[in-house]
Amino acid sequence: MKNLLIAFILLISGKTFSQNPQIKYEEYNLKNGLHVILHEDHTTPIVGVSVMYHVGSKNENPNRTGFAHFFEHLLFEGTENIKRGEFFKYIENAGGRNNANTTKDRTFYYEILPSNQLDLGLWLESERMMHAVIDQEGINTQREVVKEEKRLRVDNRPYGGWLAEVSKRTYTQHPYKWAVIGSMKDLNAAKKEEFIKFYKTFYVPNNAILSIAGDFDTKTLKKQIKAYFGAIPKGKYPIPKITTVEPPLKKEIRDTIYDNIQLPGLVEGYRIPQQGTDDFYALEMLSDLLTSGESSRLNKKCVQETEKAMYVYSFPYNTEDPSLFFLFSVVNGDTKLEALESEIDKELSKVKNELISDEELQKLKNSIESSYIYNFNSVIGIAENLANYHMYFGDANLINTELERYLKVSKEDIKRVANKYLVKENRVVLYYLPKENKDEK
């Protein structure tokens, strides 16, 4: 069904690919250090214009967390040539759409526009990079926006803080220990001068990738890029590098979180290597084996057979530095968390002690191939992937070759990483319980 759905999406988008699609692109640097990646594709009259800045929550001052996510919002406020609130109007009037997102490692802005509006996307992003207005009115406005986002997505959402709760226990030194949304106390305490310094340090051409995909003429576009971005000066401040190495966990950490929930939840976080390593690819396939689809092992066992869990999900977190592998589950009915945890541990033990079947391995590889092809479904997806591969690995061509790294993962690799990383002394376990349970004590 998944393959049929992807085939249908590709069909209606006008795109067809061989089993291993090849994305042609060109890349170069401007004199100011801005890295440019261009993928010309005339399939549809659409362009995706994006800028990825190599700044995320890990690049923040520990006493000023939340800056990167704050700037995701703040840089829509306006520029010297774009009035407050007009950024989105330009896009809407051109029949396009735009957005941005922030992770622990980078911030990504993009516009999807009709190809005859390419100039607009270039102008907006060059304005954001060179002429952003950072004044007290904009800071105050976006502080309230971020506070409301935190209330909606974290404070008032069931299990909303689980990622932050795990991270602050698994990391003691590395800046991954705080949440991307950061601390409202830190944002409230920050002065305008601190925001300006952060902008001038990180949102500069020599810390950015301009990635464009879609319907354009490369030769003409290069001239446009030079006109819009060539005159932007390099950043005058050195860009700090993160060199902190988190020590091994060494022992299991357990804790209980009382939250505004009805059903108890189980969260486990295991320390693992960063994305792009051989073990990370094996861990991604292990995650699919455990919880991807109804026939995955934990879904079959915990959700369908014993009905101990209403929901179970796992994933390795894609990060630039050593990362985490998460297991998240919610109990079904009156099931005790201890019983659900024990059942999950037993299923993990099976993976550690027995090689998976040939059929399971082939299914995993089929799923990986389908997901890989899906990444080519939109111009902005291609632009983002090209930027990601260059930023994290210095090799944009991984967009064409990374699939090979997944497909070479063996049954032995999956068994090995399960034994190496998914062990008790390498994990944090959190029991999420309803607040009334605490009140009853």
N, C-alpha and C positions, 0 to 999 in steps of 0.2 A: 504493500500500500504506500509506504514512504517513497519508494522509487517511482511509482506511478504519479504521485502527487508532484514530485520534483520534475518529472518529465512534462507534466501538464503545465507547470509554471514556466518552464523553459519554452514550451511551445507557444504559449500566449504572449511571451515576451519577445518572440521572434528569434531566440537564440538556440542554436543546436551545437553540441560539442561532441567530440570523440571521447573515449573513455578517459583520456588524460589530456584535457584541453591545454592549449598553449596560449598564454597572454603575451602579446608583443608590446614592448614599451621602450621608451627612451628616457634616459636620466642624465642629469648634468648639474653642476653647481654654478650659481651666480657668484660674482666677486665678493658679495657680502656674506657668503656662506650658506645662503638658502639652497637646499637641495630640492631639485625639481624632478618629478617623475610624470611622464605623459603616456597615456594609452589611448591611441586613436581608434575609434570604432564607430562606423556610420550605420550601424544596425537600426538605431532609432534616433530621432532628432533631439537628443537629450545629452546634457553634460553634467558630470558630478565634479564640483570644485571643492577641494578640501585642503585644510592646513592642519598638520599634526605637530604640536609642540611637545618637546621632550621634557615635560614637567607634570608631575602628578603629586599625590599626597606625600610620597616618600621624600620629596624635595623640600618639604616645609621645615621651618623652625619648630622644634618640639613644643615651644610655647606659643606658637601661632599656627596651630593646625587648622585645616579647612580652607587654606588660601587658594589652592589649585581649583577646587570645586567652586569656590566663591567667584574666581575669575571666569569660570565657565559661564556664569550668569552676568558678571559685571561687564564683560566685553561685548555684551549686546546693548549696553546702556546708550552708547552713542560715541561719536568721534568729533574731531574739530570740524568735519564737513557733513556729518550725519546727525541730525537732531535727535534728542532723547525720544525713544519709542518708535523711531522711523525705520530701524534696521529690518524689522519683520514686514513692514509695509512695502518696502522695496521688493522683497521676495514675493509677497502675495500678489502685488500688482503685476509682476512679471510672470505669474502662473507657476511659480516654483514653490519649493519648501526647503526648510533648513533646520538644523539642530546642532547640538553639541553634547559631548559626554566626557567625563573625567574618570580615570582609573588611578591606581596607585603609582603608575609609571608615566602616563601621558595624558594630554588633553587634545580632543579632536573636534574641529569645527567643519561643517560642510554645508553646501547648497546644492540642490538638484534643480536644474533650470532647463528650459527650452534652449537648444543650442544657439539660437540667435540672441540669447541673453548672457552669453559667456562673459562679455565685458563687465556686466553687473557683478557677477560672482568674483571676478578678479579685483574689481574696485573695492567691494565690501571687505574682502579679506586683507587687501593691502592697507585699507583704512584701519582695520582692527590691529594690524601689526605696527603701524607707524603713528597713528594719530588718535589712539583711544583717549577719551576724556575720563580721568579718574578724579572725581570731585566728591565732596561730602554728601551731596544730594544722592548721587548714584550709589555710594557706599551704603548710606542709610536705607535706601530703597531695597537694595539687594540683600542686605542683612535680614530684613523682614521676610523676603522671599525664601531665603535659605532656612530661616527658622520655621516657616510654615512647611517647607518640604520635609524637614526633619521630623516635625510633628506628625505629618501624614505618613511618611515612609518608614520611620523608625519608631518613634515614641508610641504612636497609637495603632501600629500595625502588629498583629499577633506574630510573635517570634521576630519582630522587626530588627532587633539589635543583635541577632545571633552571630553574624559575621564579625562584628566589632568585639563581642564577648569572647569569641574563640581567639581572635587575633591578639588581643592584649594579654592573653595567657600563653600563647605559643611563642610570641616574640617578646623578649625582654630588653633588647638593645636596638634592633633594626627598626627603622621608621615605618615598616609595615604594621607596627603594633597599634597604630591609631587608624580610625575609620576615615574613609575618603571624605565624608561630609564634615569631619573635624569637630571641634569643640565650639559651641556658641559663645562660651566664655572668652575663648581666644579671639574670636572675630569681634566681639564687643570691645575688647581691650585694645585692638589694633588701631593705630593712628593712620591717617591718610598717607603720611610719608612712607610708612611701611608697605602699604599697597603699591605705591608708585615704584618703590625700589624693587618689589617682587616683579612687577610688570617689566621694568627695564632690564631686569636680570634674565628672565626666562622667555618672554614673548618677543623674541628677536629673531632675525632671519637665520643666524648661525646656530639656532637651537630649534629649527623648524624644517618641515618637509611640506612642500606644495605638491600635492598629488591630484592630477586631473585625468578623468577618463570620460570618453564619450565622443560625440560628433563634432569634430573640429579638424582643422588643417594644422598639422604640427609646425610647419615652417612659419605660418602666420601667427600661431599661438606663442611661439618663442619670442617674437617681437613684442607681442602684447605683454607677456610676462616681464620682459626687460623694462618696458615702459612703466608698468605698475609697481614692480618690486625692486628694480635695479638700484634705485636711488635711496632705498631704505638703508640706513647705516647699520653696521654690526653693533651688537650690544657692547657697551663700554665696561660692563662688570663681568668678572670671571664667573663662569657657570660652575657652581660647586658640584663635585662628584660624590656619590654615595659609596663609601668604601667599607661600611660596617659589615662585619661578618657575624651572624647570629650563632652563638654556641649551640651544640646539640642539646636536645631537650632532656635526655637521659632518664627521665622517669615520668610515669603517667600523672597527669594533673586532672583532678575531678572537682566539679563544683555544681551548685544548684542555682538556677535563675528562676525567680518568681515573676511571672509576667501576666498580662491581661489576656489570658487564653482560657479555653475550655478544655482542650485535650492536651495532655502532656506530650512533650517532644524530646527527641534525643538528637544531639548534635555531637559529632566527632570530627576532630581536625588532626590530621597527621602531617608532620613535616616531610617535605619532598624537595627534589631539585627544581631549578627554574625551567621554564619553557624552553624548548629547542634542544634539550638533552635527550639522549637515547632513552633514558629511564622515564622521562616525562611522556614520551610517545607511548611507551608501554603502559604507563599509568592511565593515560587517556583511554586506551583500549580496555584496560581493566575496569575502568569506571563504566564504560558502555556494557561490558559483560555483566556488571552487577545491577545496573538500574536503567539502562536505556531500552525502553519498550516493554510491553506486557510480558514478553517471554524471557526477559532478563532474570538473572538468578534471584535477586532479592525481591523483585516484584512477584515472581512465581511463588517463592517460599513464604514471604512475610505478608504479602497483600492477598494473594489468591488462595493459597493452601491453608495456612494456619490463621489467616485474617488477624494477625497480631498488629499489623500496621495499616493505617488508612492510606499512607503515602510514604514512599522512600525514594531518595534521590542522592546521587553522588556526583562529584566533579572535581578535577584538579584545577586549581586557580591559576590562570595564565599570568605570570608575572616575570619581570626582568631578572629579579634576584630569587634565591631559593624560596619555595612557595609552600602551599598547603593543599592537601587532599581532603575534601569534605564529604561526610556522610550525614544526611539530614533525614529524619523520619518522625512521623506523628503516629501515636498509638491509635488503635481502633477499639472503641468501647471502653471496657474496664481493664484492658491489658495493662500490666505493670511495666514500667520502663525497664526494670531489671530483666524481665522475660524477653522483651524485644531486643535489648542489647545482647543478651546471651544467644538469641537465635541468629542475629547478624554476625556475631563472632564465629559461630559454628559454620556459617556459609563462607566466611572469609578463610576459615581453616581448611575447607575443602579446596579452595583455590591454591592455598599454600602447599597442600599435600598431594594434589593430583593435577596432572596436566589437563587443560580444557580439551574438549573434543575437536576433531578436524572441522566438524560442522559448525561449532561455535566460532572457531577462528575465522572460517570463511564468512560467516554472517557478520562478524565484526569488521572485516575488511570491506565487505559490500556496503556496510553502513558508513564507514569512513569515506569511501569513494563517493557515495551519494551526497554526504555533507560537503565534501570538497567541491563537487560540481556546483552545489547550491551557492557557494561563495562567489561564483561568476555570474549570478543572476541579475545583478544591478550594476550600473556604472559606479555608484558610490561604494558598493561592496568591493569592487575591483580596486578603486582608488585607495580605500582604507587598507586593504590587504597589502598592496604594494608599499604603502607607507609603513605599515607595521613591520614587514619583513626587512625593510631597510633600517628602520630605527632600532629594532631589537637585535638584528643579526648582521646588519651591514650587507645584506644580500637580497635585493628585491626579487631576484630570479627564483627564490624559494616559492614564489607563487606558482611556478611551473614544476618544481621538483620536490616540494615537501611531501607530497603524497607518497613518494617512494620511501620516505623514512617511516611512515606508518605501516606500509605494506611489508616492510622487512621485519616487523616485530613478530617474534615467534611465540609459540605456546610456552616455551621455556622462559622467555623474557617476562611474560605475564606472571608466571609462577614466581620467578626470581624477585620482581619488584614487590609483589605481595608480601613475600617473606622479609624483604629488606626494610620496607617502609610502614606497612600496615601492622605494626606491632605495638603492644601496650605501652612500652617505655618511650614511644615516639608520638604519643597522642595526648590531646586534651579531650575530655568527655564532659559534656554539659547536660544536665537534666533540666528541662524546662517544665515548670509546674505552675498551675493556676495560682494567682495571688491569694485566693481564699485558703489554700492549703497552708500558707505561711501564717495567716491570721488565726487559724485553728490551733496552731502550736502553742 
